[in-house]
């Protein structure tokens, strides 16, 4: 979901998009940015059922 503030400072949802799969990207046009999910989760073992310890 993309949240933005209006002229009065109220927060509202501008858009909501369902993204699925490791090849999906979060696109933020205001910054000229497309961030792939694979970059967010790089190095993590998502197939594991174990919980990481702090």
CHARMM-style PDB file with segment names, atoms N, HN, CA, C and O in Angstrom:
ATOM      1  N   UNK     1       0.845  -1.174   0.000  1.00  0.00      PROA
ATOM      2  CA  UNK     1       0.000   0.000   0.000  1.00  0.00      PROA
ATOM      3  C   UNK     1       0.886   1.231   0.000  1.00  0.00      PROA
ATOM      4  O   UNK     1       1.940   1.258   0.635  1.00  0.00      PROA
ATOM      5  N   UNK     2       0.451   2.227  -0.709  1.00  0.00      PROA
ATOM      6  HN  UNK     2      -0.405   2.204  -1.225  1.00  0.00      PROA
ATOM      7  CA  UNK     2       1.179   3.492  -0.748  1.00  0.00      PROA
ATOM      8  C   UNK     2       0.345   4.527  -0.011  1.00  0.00      PROA
ATOM      9  O   UNK     2      -0.804   4.788  -0.369  1.00  0.00      PROA
ATOM     10  N   UNK     3       0.939   5.112   1.025  1.00  0.00      PROA
ATOM     11  HN  UNK     3       1.871   4.899   1.316  1.00  0.00      PROA
ATOM     12  CA  UNK     3       0.261   6.134   1.813  1.00  0.00      PROA
ATOM     13  C   UNK     3       0.852   7.498   1.472  1.00  0.00      PROA
ATOM     14  O   UNK     3       2.065   7.638   1.320  1.00  0.00      PROA
ATOM     15  N   UNK     4      -0.012   8.496   1.353  1.00  0.00      PROA
ATOM     16  HN  UNK     4      -0.998   8.382   1.477  1.00  0.00      PROA
ATOM     17  CA  UNK     4       0.438   9.871   1.125  1.00  0.00      PROA
ATOM     18  C   UNK     4      -0.365  10.809   2.024  1.00  0.00      PROA
ATOM     19  O   UNK     4      -1.432  10.453   2.524  1.00  0.00      PROA
ATOM     20  N   UNK     5       0.163  11.993   2.212  1.00  0.00      PROA
ATOM     21  HN  UNK     5       1.030  12.282   1.806  1.00  0.00      PROA
ATOM     22  CA  UNK     5      -0.554  13.017   2.992  1.00  0.00      PROA
ATOM     23  C   UNK     5      -1.155  14.036   2.028  1.00  0.00      PROA
ATOM     24  O   UNK     5      -0.541  14.393   1.022  1.00  0.00      PROA
ATOM     25  N   UNK     6      -2.371  14.501   2.350  1.00  0.00      PROA
ATOM     26  HN  UNK     6      -2.869  14.210   3.167  1.00  0.00      PROA
ATOM     27  CA  UNK     6      -2.999  15.531   1.533  1.00  0.00      PROA
ATOM     28  C   UNK     6      -2.552  16.910   2.028  1.00  0.00      PROA
ATOM     29  O   UNK     6      -1.714  17.012   2.924  1.00  0.00      PROA
ATOM     30  N   UNK     7      -3.110  17.953   1.446  1.00  0.00      PROA
ATOM     31  HN  UNK     7      -3.790  17.870   0.718  1.00  0.00      PROA
ATOM     32  CA  UNK     7      -2.726  19.327   1.797  1.00  0.00      PROA
ATOM     33  C   UNK     7      -2.960  19.659   3.265  1.00  0.00      PROA
ATOM     34  O   UNK     7      -2.277  20.516   3.827  1.00  0.00      PROA
ATOM     35  N   UNK     8      -3.936  18.975   3.894  1.00  0.00      PROA
ATOM     36  HN  UNK     8      -4.490  18.280   3.437  1.00  0.00      PROA
ATOM     37  CA  UNK     8      -4.243  19.209   5.303  1.00  0.00      PROA
ATOM     38  C   UNK     8      -3.432  18.307   6.238  1.00  0.00      PROA
ATOM     39  O   UNK     8      -3.609  18.357   7.455  1.00  0.00      PROA
ATOM     40  N   UNK     9      -2.549  17.488   5.675  1.00  0.00      PROA
ATOM     41  HN  UNK     9      -2.405  17.448   4.687  1.00  0.00      PROA
ATOM     42  CA  UNK     9      -1.713  16.616   6.484  1.00  0.00      PROA
ATOM     43  C   UNK     9      -2.339  15.286   6.847  1.00  0.00      PROA
ATOM     44  O   UNK     9      -1.758  14.505   7.600  1.00  0.00      PROA
ATOM     45  N   UNK    10      -3.542  15.021   6.305  1.00  0.00      PROA
ATOM     46  HN  UNK    10      -4.014  15.656   5.693  1.00  0.00      PROA
ATOM     47  CA  UNK    10      -4.201  13.749   6.598  1.00  0.00      PROA
ATOM     48  C   UNK    10      -3.575  12.641   5.766  1.00  0.00      PROA
ATOM     49  O   UNK    10      -3.297  12.813   4.579  1.00  0.00      PROA
ATOM     50  N   UNK    11      -3.357  11.499   6.412  1.00  0.00      PROA
ATOM     51  HN  UNK    11      -3.583  11.359   7.376  1.00  0.00      PROA
ATOM     52  CA  UNK    11      -2.767  10.347   5.756  1.00  0.00      PROA
ATOM     53  C   UNK    11      -3.857   9.537   5.074  1.00  0.00      PROA
ATOM     54  O   UNK    11      -4.912   9.292   5.658  1.00  0.00      PROA
ATOM     55  N   UNK    12      -3.604   9.124   3.846  1.00  0.00      PROA
ATOM     56  HN  UNK    12      -2.746   9.323   3.371  1.00  0.00      PROA
ATOM     57  CA  UNK    12      -4.572   8.323   3.118  1.00  0.00      PROA
ATOM     58  C   UNK    12      -3.876   7.342   2.195  1.00  0.00      PROA
ATOM     59  O   UNK    12      -2.704   7.512   1.856  1.00  0.00      PROA
ATOM     60  N   UNK    13      -4.602   6.321   1.795  1.00  0.00      PROA
ATOM     61  HN  UNK    13      -5.554   6.183   2.070  1.00  0.00      PROA
ATOM     62  CA  UNK    13      -4.057   5.319   0.880  1.00  0.00      PROA
ATOM     63  C   UNK    13      -4.198   5.843  -0.546  1.00  0.00      PROA
ATOM     64  O   UNK    13      -5.297   6.169  -0.995  1.00  0.00      PROA
ATOM     65  N   UNK    14      -3.074   5.917  -1.247  1.00  0.00      PROA
ATOM     66  HN  UNK    14      -2.182   5.651  -0.883  1.00  0.00      PROA
ATOM     67  CA  UNK    14      -3.097   6.347  -2.635  1.00  0.00      PROA
ATOM     68  C   UNK    14      -3.334   5.164  -3.558  1.00  0.00      PROA
ATOM     69  O   UNK    14      -4.064   5.272  -4.543  1.00  0.00      PROA
ATOM     70  N   UNK    15      -2.716   4.039  -3.238  1.00  0.00      PROA
ATOM     71  HN  UNK    15      -2.122   3.952  -2.438  1.00  0.00      PROA
ATOM     72  CA  UNK    15      -2.911   2.849  -4.056  1.00  0.00      PROA
ATOM     73  C   UNK    15      -2.569   1.607  -3.250  1.00  0.00      PROA
ATOM     74  O   UNK    15      -1.813   1.668  -2.280  1.00  0.00      PROA
ATOM     75  N   UNK    16      -3.125   0.499  -3.659  1.00  0.00      PROA
ATOM     76  HN  UNK    16      -3.738   0.449  -4.447  1.00  0.00      PROA
ATOM     77  CA  UNK    16      -2.816  -0.788  -3.044  1.00  0.00      PROA
ATOM     78  C   UNK    16      -2.632  -1.796  -4.165  1.00  0.00      PROA
ATOM     79  O   UNK    16      -3.481  -1.921  -5.047  1.00  0.00      PROA
ATOM     80  N   UNK    17      -1.517  -2.513  -4.125  1.00  0.00      PROA
ATOM     81  HN  UNK    17      -0.827  -2.411  -3.408  1.00  0.00      PROA
ATOM     82  CA  UNK    17      -1.196  -3.472  -5.173  1.00  0.00      PROA
ATOM     83  C   UNK    17      -0.731  -4.764  -4.519  1.00  0.00      PROA
ATOM     84  O   UNK    17       0.073  -4.740  -3.586  1.00  0.00      PROA
ATOM     85  N   UNK    18      -1.234  -5.887  -5.007  1.00  0.00      PROA
ATOM     86  HN  UNK    18      -1.887  -5.907  -5.764  1.00  0.00      PROA
ATOM     87  CA  UNK    18      -0.788  -7.184  -4.529  1.00  0.00      PROA
ATOM     88  C   UNK    18       0.409  -7.609  -5.361  1.00  0.00      PROA
ATOM     89  O   UNK    18       0.312  -7.737  -6.581  1.00  0.00      PROA
ATOM     90  N   UNK    19       1.530  -7.827  -4.705  1.00  0.00      PROA
ATOM     91  HN  UNK    19       1.610  -7.723  -3.714  1.00  0.00      PROA
ATOM     92  CA  UNK    19       2.745  -8.268  -5.374  1.00  0.00      PROA
ATOM     93  C   UNK    19       3.060  -9.673  -4.914  1.00  0.00      PROA
ATOM     94  O   UNK    19       3.077  -9.947  -3.714  1.00  0.00      PROA
ATOM     95  N   UNK    20       3.309 -10.567  -5.860  1.00  0.00      PROA
ATOM     96  HN  UNK    20       3.295 -10.344  -6.834  1.00  0.00      PROA
ATOM     97  CA  UNK    20       3.601 -11.953  -5.519  1.00  0.00      PROA
ATOM     98  C   UNK    20       4.839 -12.423  -6.252  1.00  0.00      PROA
ATOM     99  O   UNK    20       5.095 -12.019  -7.386  1.00  0.00      PROA
ATOM    100  N   UNK    21       5.595 -13.271  -5.604  1.00  0.00      PROA
ATOM    101  HN  UNK    21       5.387 -13.600  -4.683  1.00  0.00      PROA
ATOM    102  CA  UNK    21       6.741 -13.899  -6.232  1.00  0.00      PROA
ATOM    103  C   UNK    21       8.038 -13.156  -5.989  1.00  0.00      PROA
ATOM    104  O   UNK    21       8.048 -11.951  -5.738  1.00  0.00      PROA
ATOM    105  N   UNK    22       9.128 -13.896  -6.069  1.00  0.00      PROA
ATOM    106  HN  UNK    22       9.120 -14.875  -6.273  1.00  0.00      PROA
ATOM    107  CA  UNK    22      10.444 -13.330  -5.797  1.00  0.00      PROA
ATOM    108  C   UNK    22      10.861 -12.322  -6.877  1.00  0.00      PROA
ATOM    109  O   UNK    22      11.733 -11.488  -6.632  1.00  0.00      PROA
ATOM    110  N   UNK    23      10.261 -12.386  -8.046  1.00  0.00      PROA
ATOM    111  HN  UNK    23       9.553 -13.063  -8.245  1.00  0.00      PROA
ATOM    112  CA  UNK    23      10.620 -11.468  -9.123  1.00  0.00      PROA
ATOM    113  C   UNK    23       9.807 -10.178  -9.112  1.00  0.00      PROA
ATOM    114  O   UNK    23      10.028  -9.304  -9.950  1.00  0.00      PROA
ATOM    115  N   UNK    24       8.871 -10.047  -8.176  1.00  0.00      PROA
ATOM    116  HN  UNK    24       8.691 -10.757  -7.495  1.00  0.00      PROA
ATOM    117  CA  UNK    24       8.065  -8.832  -8.075  1.00  0.00      PROA
ATOM    118  C   UNK    24       8.927  -7.690  -7.531  1.00  0.00      PROA
ATOM    119  O   UNK    24       9.897  -7.918  -6.810  1.00  0.00      PROA
ATOM    120  N   UNK    25       8.559  -6.469  -7.886  1.00  0.00      PROA
ATOM    121  HN  UNK    25       7.771  -6.283  -8.472  1.00  0.00      PROA
ATOM    122  CA  UNK    25       9.299  -5.290  -7.423  1.00  0.00      PROA
ATOM    123  C   UNK    25       8.341  -4.260  -6.856  1.00  0.00      PROA
ATOM    124  O   UNK    25       7.218  -4.103  -7.335  1.00  0.00      PROA
ATOM    125  N   UNK    26       8.802  -3.563  -5.831  1.00  0.00      PROA
ATOM    126  HN  UNK    26       9.715  -3.690  -5.443  1.00  0.00      PROA
ATOM    127  CA  UNK    26       8.081  -2.422  -5.293  1.00  0.00      PROA
ATOM    128  C   UNK    26       8.555  -1.208  -6.091  1.00  0.00      PROA
ATOM    129  O   UNK    26       9.746  -0.895  -6.094  1.00  0.00      PROA
ATOM    130  N   UNK    27       7.639  -0.531  -6.761  1.00  0.00      PROA
ATOM    131  HN  UNK    27       6.672  -0.785  -6.758  1.00  0.00      PROA
ATOM    132  CA  UNK    27       8.004   0.611  -7.599  1.00  0.00      PROA
ATOM    133  C   UNK    27       7.626   1.906  -6.888  1.00  0.00      PROA
ATOM    134  O   UNK    27       6.481   2.084  -6.472  1.00  0.00      PROA
ATOM    135  N   UNK    28       8.592   2.802  -6.755  1.00  0.00      PROA
ATOM    136  HN  UNK    28       9.522   2.657  -7.093  1.00  0.00      PROA
ATOM    137  CA  UNK    28       8.374   4.110  -6.135  1.00  0.00      PROA
ATOM    138  C   UNK    28       8.779   5.160  -7.172  1.00  0.00      PROA
ATOM    139  O   UNK    28       9.931   5.592  -7.202  1.00  0.00      PROA
ATOM    140  N   UNK    29       7.826   5.572  -8.025  1.00  0.00      PROA
ATOM    141  HN  UNK    29       6.890   5.221  -8.000  1.00  0.00      PROA
ATOM    142  CA  UNK    29       8.164   6.463  -9.137  1.00  0.00      PROA
ATOM    143  C   UNK    29       8.690   7.829  -8.704  1.00  0.00      PROA
ATOM    144  O   UNK    29       9.483   8.436  -9.422  1.00  0.00      PROA
ATOM    145  N   UNK    30       8.264   8.319  -7.549  1.00  0.00      PROA
ATOM    146  HN  UNK    30       7.620   7.825  -6.965  1.00  0.00      PROA
ATOM    147  CA  UNK    30       8.727   9.627  -7.088  1.00  0.00      PROA
ATOM    148  C   UNK    30      10.251   9.661  -6.904  1.00  0.00      PROA
ATOM    149  O   UNK    30      10.877  10.716  -7.013  1.00  0.00      PROA
ATOM    150  N   UNK    31      10.822   8.512  -6.630  1.00  0.00      PROA
ATOM    151  HN  UNK    31      10.313   7.656  -6.542  1.00  0.00      PROA
ATOM    152  CA  UNK    31      12.269   8.406  -6.435  1.00  0.00      PROA
ATOM    153  C   UNK    31      12.959   7.720  -7.613  1.00  0.00      PROA
ATOM    154  O   UNK    31      14.176   7.536  -7.599  1.00  0.00      PROA
ATOM    155  N   UNK    32      12.187   7.345  -8.628  1.00  0.00      PROA
ATOM    156  HN  UNK    32      11.199   7.494  -8.639  1.00  0.00      PROA
ATOM    157  CA  UNK    32      12.756   6.615  -9.759  1.00  0.00      PROA
ATOM    158  C   UNK    32      13.331   5.281  -9.315  1.00  0.00      PROA
ATOM    159  O   UNK    32      14.399   4.876  -9.775  1.00  0.00      PROA
ATOM    160  N   UNK    33      12.622   4.597  -8.419  1.00  0.00      PROA
ATOM    161  HN  UNK    33      11.755   4.926  -8.046  1.00  0.00      PROA
ATOM    162  CA  UNK    33      13.142   3.400  -7.776  1.00  0.00      PROA
ATOM    163  C   UNK    33      12.232   2.211  -8.016  1.00  0.00      PROA
ATOM    164  O   UNK    33      11.010   2.319  -7.920  1.00  0.00      PROA
ATOM    165  N   UNK    34      12.840   1.076  -8.328  1.00  0.00      PROA
ATOM    166  HN  UNK    34      13.833   0.988  -8.406  1.00  0.00      PROA
ATOM    167  CA  UNK    34      12.140  -0.204  -8.376  1.00  0.00      PROA
ATOM    168  C   UNK    34      12.965  -1.168  -7.542  1.00  0.00      PROA
ATOM    169  O   UNK    34      14.089  -1.504  -7.916  1.00  0.00      PROA
ATOM    170  N   UNK    35      12.427  -1.614  -6.423  1.00  0.00      PROA
ATOM    171  HN  UNK    35      11.514  -1.341  -6.119  1.00  0.00      PROA
ATOM    172  CA  UNK    35      13.150  -2.462  -5.488  1.00  0.00      PROA
ATOM    173  C   UNK    35      12.605  -3.884  -5.566  1.00  0.00      PROA
ATOM    174  O   UNK    35      11.479  -4.140  -5.140  1.00  0.00      PROA
ATOM    175  N   UNK    36      13.396  -4.811  -6.106  1.00  0.00      PROA
ATOM    176  HN  UNK    36      14.312  -4.603  -6.451  1.00  0.00      PROA
ATOM    177  CA  UNK    36      12.915  -6.196  -6.218  1.00  0.00      PROA
ATOM    178  C   UNK    36      12.880  -6.878  -4.859  1.00  0.00      PROA
ATOM    179  O   UNK    36      13.753  -6.654  -4.021  1.00  0.00      PROA
ATOM    180  N   UNK    37      11.860  -7.718  -4.643  1.00  0.00      PROA
ATOM    181  HN  UNK    37      11.150  -7.900  -5.324  1.00  0.00      PROA
ATOM    182  CA  UNK    37      11.752  -8.479  -3.399  1.00  0.00      PROA
ATOM    183  C   UNK    37      13.017  -9.291  -3.152  1.00  0.00      PROA
ATOM    184  O   UNK    37      13.442  -9.447  -2.007  1.00  0.00      PROA
ATOM    185  N   UNK    38      13.619  -9.807  -4.216  1.00  0.00      PROA
ATOM    186  HN  UNK    38      13.274  -9.680  -5.146  1.00  0.00      PROA
ATOM    187  CA  UNK    38      14.815 -10.632  -4.050  1.00  0.00      PROA
ATOM    188  C   UNK    38      15.919  -9.850  -3.337  1.00  0.00      PROA
ATOM    189  O   UNK    38      16.704 -10.447  -2.600  1.00  0.00      PROA
ATOM    190  N   UNK    39      16.000  -8.540  -3.535  1.00  0.00      PROA
ATOM    191  HN  UNK    39      15.363  -8.056  -4.134  1.00  0.00      PROA
ATOM    192  CA  UNK    39      17.006  -7.715  -2.860  1.00  0.00      PROA
ATOM    193  C   UNK    39      16.660  -7.542  -1.381  1.00  0.00      PROA
ATOM    194  O   UNK    39      17.554  -7.497  -0.536  1.00  0.00      PROA
ATOM    195  N   UNK    40      15.383  -7.447  -1.068  1.00  0.00      PROA
ATOM    196  HN  UNK    40      14.657  -7.485  -1.754  1.00  0.00      PROA
ATOM    197  CA  UNK    40      14.959  -7.287   0.318  1.00  0.00      PROA
ATOM    198  C   UNK    40      15.273  -8.519   1.164  1.00  0.00      PROA
ATOM    199  O   UNK    40      15.617  -8.408   2.341  1.00  0.00      PROA
ATOM    200  N   UNK    41      15.152  -9.677   0.555  1.00  0.00      PROA
ATOM    201  HN  UNK    41      14.872  -9.768  -0.401  1.00  0.00      PROA
ATOM    202  CA  UNK    41      15.310 -10.929   1.286  1.00  0.00      PROA
ATOM    203  C   UNK    41      16.610 -11.652   0.951  1.00  0.00      PROA
ATOM    204  O   UNK    41      16.767 -12.825   1.291  1.00  0.00      PROA
ATOM    205  N   UNK    42      17.536 -10.974   0.295  1.00  0.00      PROA
ATOM    206  HN  UNK    42      17.408 -10.022   0.019  1.00  0.00      PROA
ATOM    207  CA  UNK    42      18.808 -11.575  -0.085  1.00  0.00      PROA
ATOM    208  C   UNK    42      19.550 -12.078   1.155  1.00  0.00      PROA
ATOM    209  O   UNK    42      19.687 -11.363   2.148  1.00  0.00      PROA
ATOM    210  N   UNK    43      20.022 -13.316   1.073  1.00  0.00      PROA
ATOM    211  HN  UNK    43      19.911 -13.896   0.266  1.00  0.00      PROA
ATOM    212  CA  UNK    43      20.781 -13.892   2.184  1.00  0.00      PROA
ATOM    213  C   UNK    43      19.936 -14.588   3.228  1.00  0.00      PROA
ATOM    214  O   UNK    43      20.484 -15.213   4.136  1.00  0.00      PROA
ATOM    215  N   UNK    44      18.611 -14.501   3.129  1.00  0.00      PROA
ATOM    216  HN  UNK    44      18.166 -13.993   2.391  1.00  0.00      PROA
ATOM    217  CA  UNK    44      17.731 -15.162   4.094  1.00  0.00      PROA
ATOM    218  C   UNK    44      17.301 -16.523   3.569  1.00  0.00      PROA
ATOM    219  O   UNK    44      17.068 -16.685   2.372  1.00  0.00      PROA
ATOM    220  N   UNK    45      17.196 -17.497   4.458  1.00  0.00      PROA
ATOM    221  HN  UNK    45      17.385 -17.365   5.431  1.00  0.00      PROA
ATOM    222  CA  UNK    45      16.718 -18.821   4.102  1.00  0.00      PROA
ATOM    223  C   UNK    45      15.217 -18.864   4.362  1.00  0.00      PROA
ATOM    224  O   UNK    45      14.785 -19.158   5.477  1.00  0.00      PROA
ATOM    225  N   UNK    46      14.428 -18.572   3.342  1.00  0.00      PROA
ATOM    226  HN  UNK    46      14.779 -18.332   2.437  1.00  0.00      PROA
ATOM    227  CA  UNK    46      12.973 -18.498   3.513  1.00  0.00      PROA
ATOM    228  C   UNK    46      12.318 -19.877   3.491  1.00  0.00      PROA
ATOM    229  O   UNK    46      11.136 -20.004   3.813  1.00  0.00      PROA
ATOM    230  N   UNK    47      13.070 -20.908   3.117  1.00  0.00      PROA
ATOM    231  HN  UNK    47      14.030 -20.805   2.856  1.00  0.00      PROA
ATOM    232  CA  UNK    47      12.515 -22.260   3.096  1.00  0.00      PROA
ATOM    233  C   UNK    47      12.632 -22.957   4.446  1.00  0.00      PROA
ATOM    234  O   UNK    47      12.108 -24.055   4.628  1.00  0.00      PROA
ATOM    235  N   UNK    48      13.306 -22.331   5.373  1.00  0.00      PROA
ATOM    236  HN  UNK    48      13.731 -21.438   5.225  1.00  0.00      PROA
ATOM    237  CA  UNK    48      13.531 -22.924   6.685  1.00  0.00      PROA
ATOM    238  C   UNK    48      12.354 -22.650   7.613  1.00  0.00      PROA
ATOM    239  O   UNK    48      11.749 -21.579   7.567  1.00  0.00      PROA
ATOM    240  N   UNK    49      12.035 -23.637   8.459  1.00  0.00      PROA
ATOM    241  HN  UNK    49      12.526 -24.507   8.497  1.00  0.00      PROA
ATOM    242  CA  UNK    49      10.966 -23.466   9.446  1.00  0.00      PROA
ATOM    243  C   UNK    49      11.504 -22.976  10.791  1.00  0.00      PROA
ATOM    244  O   UNK    49      10.733 -22.716  11.714  1.00  0.00      PROA
ATOM    245  N   UNK    50      12.807 -22.854  10.896  1.00  0.00      PROA
ATOM    246  HN  UNK    50      13.434 -23.066  10.146  1.00  0.00      PROA
ATOM    247  CA  UNK    50      13.370 -22.451  12.176  1.00  0.00      PROA
ATOM    248  C   UNK    50      13.251 -20.939  12.387  1.00  0.00      PROA
ATOM    249  O   UNK    50      13.232 -20.159  11.436  1.00  0.00      PROA
ATOM    250  N   UNK    51      13.174 -20.560  13.641  1.00  0.00      PROA
ATOM    251  HN  UNK    51      13.190 -21.194  14.414  1.00  0.00      PROA
ATOM    252  CA  UNK    51      13.072 -19.156  14.014  1.00  0.00      PROA
ATOM    253  C   UNK    51      14.467 -18.679  14.402  1.00  0.00      PROA
ATOM    254  O   UNK    51      15.117 -19.305  15.239  1.00  0.00      PROA
ATOM    255  N   UNK    52      14.942 -17.573  13.805  1.00  0.00      PROA
ATOM    256  HN  UNK    52      14.414 -17.064  13.125  1.00  0.00      PROA
ATOM    257  CA  UNK    52      16.279 -17.097  14.157  1.00  0.00      PROA
ATOM    258  C   UNK    52      16.361 -16.641  15.612  1.00  0.00      PROA
ATOM    259  O   UNK    52      15.396 -16.110  16.160  1.00  0.00      PROA
ATOM    260  N   UNK    53      17.506 -16.852  16.221  1.00  0.00      PROA
ATOM    261  HN  UNK    53      18.290 -17.284  15.776  1.00  0.00      PROA
ATOM    262  CA  UNK    53      17.718 -16.396  17.584  1.00  0.00      PROA
ATOM    263  C   UNK    53      18.431 -15.050  17.566  1.00  0.00      PROA
ATOM    264  O   UNK    53      19.292 -14.815  16.718  1.00  0.00      PROA
ATOM    265  N   UNK    54      18.077 -14.167  18.493  1.00  0.00      PROA
ATOM    266  HN  UNK    54      17.377 -14.358  19.181  1.00  0.00      PROA
ATOM    267  CA  UNK    54      18.703 -12.834  18.509  1.00  0.00      PROA
ATOM    268  C   UNK    54      20.153 -12.872  18.913  1.00  0.00      PROA
ATOM    269  OT1 UNK    54      20.806 -11.829  18.970  1.00  0.00      PROA
TER     270      UNK     54
END
